[in-house]
Amino acid sequence: MIVTNVVKDSFIDYKDEHALVVFSKGCNLDCDICYNKNKPYDFEEDLLEIVQRNITPLHTAVVISGGEPTIQDLHKTCKDFKELFPELKLKVFTNGQNPDMVIDCLNFVDTWSIDFKTLQDTSILGVDCPCYKENVIRTLQILSTTKADCIVRIWKHPKTSLDDQDEMIRIIKEINPDTKFELVDILL
Ligand code: SF4
């Protein structure tokens, strides 16, 4: 997996863990308010090489953020990672648009973070993605069958009504009452 940026010491991206955070290259959406838009790449290198070079005995976890990690070889990356670093926890951020890849990675990921950006129509994100909601729901259904932790980040987009926000929470809890969620402010 090609990654483009690294944060060497994070205490906020993985609760209660000292994490090394890497950012994968590319995404299958192109949200107009993407926090990565126009962010320059610091490098383009293999994830495992970056981790090997930067991990220290103080780290307890690695976080793969994006971009969107599921559009690359996430399965092989996670499998190889767990063989090389069985003592480290692994967390993956995803936009929930590639449930089949999530299935392939279930044995290797300890914690998933999934964005739920909109309930109705992806045009508020500046993209045309008719299956957006169905993909997020399928991803949540898949994760509800595993022991992995799952945290859903609900986007508080200014064009999302409070009713829609409540419905997103209802959907998450109906799939799995134990799933955690957080509301994320979106600044336009
Ligand atoms: S899904 Fe995330 S990384 Fe991809 S374009 Fe949207 S905000 Fe950016």
Residues whose N, C-alpha, C, O or C-beta is under 5 A from the ligand:
A	BS01	SF4	C27 L29 D30 C31 C34 Y35 G66 G67 N95
